[in-house]
Amino acid sequence: MHVVVCIKHILDPEMPPASFRIAEDGRSPVEAGLPRAIGPFDQNALEVALKLKDARPETTVTVLTAGPAEANEALRKALALNADRAVRVDLERLPGPDSATVAALLAAAIRRLEPAPDLVLVGRQSGDWDQGVVGPVLAEKLGAAIVGLGYAAEPADGGVIITRQVDDGIEKVRPKRAAVVTVTNHESNVLRLPKLKDVVAAHRKPIDVIPAAELGVPLDEPLVEAVSLSIPQREAHCEFLEGEPEEMAAALAERIRRWLSA
Amino acid sequence: MRERWLWFGALVVAAVAVFAGVRWAWTENRLGGAASPPQTPAQVGVGVWPSEASAEPPGDDPQRFARSTFAQGLAQPTAMAFGRDGALYVTELVGRVTVLRDTDGDGRADQASVFADGLTDPLGVAVLRPGEIVVSQRGRITRLRDTNGDGAADERQDIVTGLPVGRHQNDNVVVGPDGRLYWGQGSRSDHGESGVVPYEASILSANVDGSDLKVVATGLRNPYGLAFDAKTGALYATDNGRDVPDKGVPDELNLIEAGGDYGWPDCWGAGEGTHCEGTKLPLLLLPPHSSADGLAVYRGEAFPGEYQGAVFIALWGANDGDPNVGRQVVVALPPKEAGRPWTVAPFATGFIHPLAVAVGPDGALYVADMGRNEIVRFAPPAASR
């Protein structure tokens, strides 16, 4: 079985909120020098693939991303966790294209892979822009089945069974052909941690790089573009009431009445 | 009668000579420091771990230590060493050495420059003098020098090559009190399943020009961290225990004695496994699969006196997949009474993968967290600036 996991190298969601700043263009974040990580749901997708490999060691896991050379760090982390192959669609320009274009690039890259994958796993949303577009568009571009919000996979009769959380229970589905699964988080698919020796070894493993221009996908025709990005402003006021206790209590009651009637 | 006294005198002289010889051997086969008798299994220390520890680790208590970020945005830092000028040289797994400087003394690096790149898996760095360093990279020891003062190395020489690599490689490198280089050389395999070749699983030493390569000690599977005690000259090394059997093989802190055999591939821990006769016991057992790596001996002046001679050890952690194992910095304390075991306890948590530890010229403790690509600084609140 050949499993492809699409991952995105994003600003680390766990970095201190104060580190998040808006770039001068007013529609993208400042990214230079800030910590990055594999998107949280992409981490879950990678763990689902690695568990399939644990169950069937002959399974081949390919990790795929679209991004600049810095995204190699995410691919090397996956290689350190026993992924077999890493492929990067080279996107040197930032900010990158819109989600639908990224999905088209990933689909074009997947079509180049040999053997053709049996399963494509992708986080249910990227963890930064959180649009949740890539998975469904990818399935459409590949002509593949799609399973939404899966959290586990198990080999079965030459295929795979996907476990999904639904409102009133757990559902298991079997795709009848190659499928794209959008993966959600679950206690069973927290990404494992690498060994130091495997992290070191991952730096000697090759990463296949495909120039985006080779994939025949228009990069300058976004269907959606960010117009602005802003950080919610929180206003806080602090006032110290002074005087005798009766005076302070009266002043406080008056202010509460004012706030309630505002 | 006179003849009997002569025989007795000769015996006394011989006994003194033998005793002195033993004492000499104890002294000579240690790498500095006071002589001590061999360890016994009862003297091997065992740690208290977070699930058992009742107290908050001191490094997590802001009343005791101020924790701050010294530098961010590194690319997988593996080792650190301070120069006499206060510059911190950091090896990064991407093949780079970055120099960090805190020019305004606020406890945060405000200058960063690339000293060298194009290296392969650098896991150790030692500073010979400002602008001249030695790097331990995969299979070789390389000396780099900035001859024109532009802050980047323009002279590069492999001084030792052909070191055995495989599962592990050559690790941290340090300069000893004798001016020689010392480094840990990891094994090519987990437990010797591909044989054992010269120089693997050992502590090696050479002159700073690479000449006179010697084996100092053997039987250390992967002695990632290495540090001399600046006061006593004692050499300490961590060691990562084998994966087979998959349960119960501890990591270790070892006191390195010249000519010592530390047991790998067959013997581990406090005399477990086979072929343990004549092997050296560790000072401390650390949790199995915790991946005890970088270490530093504290001889700074900023920390409370109880930390004098303490060994801080970074536990990368989770080498068996359990996220609760390691992923912290522990502190090993020497016994207050001779013959008692060392003790060890958590010092600070909250890391993803701590790997390197260094004591700065300001007496602060610096920890490189590869998982966050940052360096964290610990100092007592009064000294935290």
Contacts between the chains, C-beta under 8 A, distances in Angstrom:
chain1	res1	chain2	res2	distance
A	33	B	72	6.7
A	33	B	73	4.2
A	34	B	72	7.6
A	34	B	73	7.2
A	35	B	72	6.5
A	35	B	73	7.4
A	35	B	372	6.1
A	35	B	373	5.9
A	35	B	374	7.3
A	73	B	75	7.4
A	73	B	76	7.8
A	192	B	321	5.4
A	193	B	317	7.2
A	193	B	318	4.0
A	193	B	321	6.7
A	193	B	323	5.9
A	193	B	353	7.7
A	195	B	291	7.3
A	195	B	319	5.0
A	196	B	224	7.8
A	196	B	291	5.6
A	196	B	293	6.8
A	196	B	316	5.0
A	196	B	319	7.5
A	196	B	353	7.6
A	196	B	355	7.2
A	197	B	167	6.1
A	197	B	168	6.3
A	197	B	222	7.9
A	199	B	76	7.3
A	199	B	93	7.0
A	199	B	370	7.4
A	200	B	93	6.7
A	200	B	121	5.4
A	200	B	123	7.3
A	200	B	169	7.4
A	203	B	93	5.7
A	203	B	94	7.3
A	203	B	95	7.8
A	203	B	121	6.0
A	204	B	120	7.8
A	204	B	121	7.2
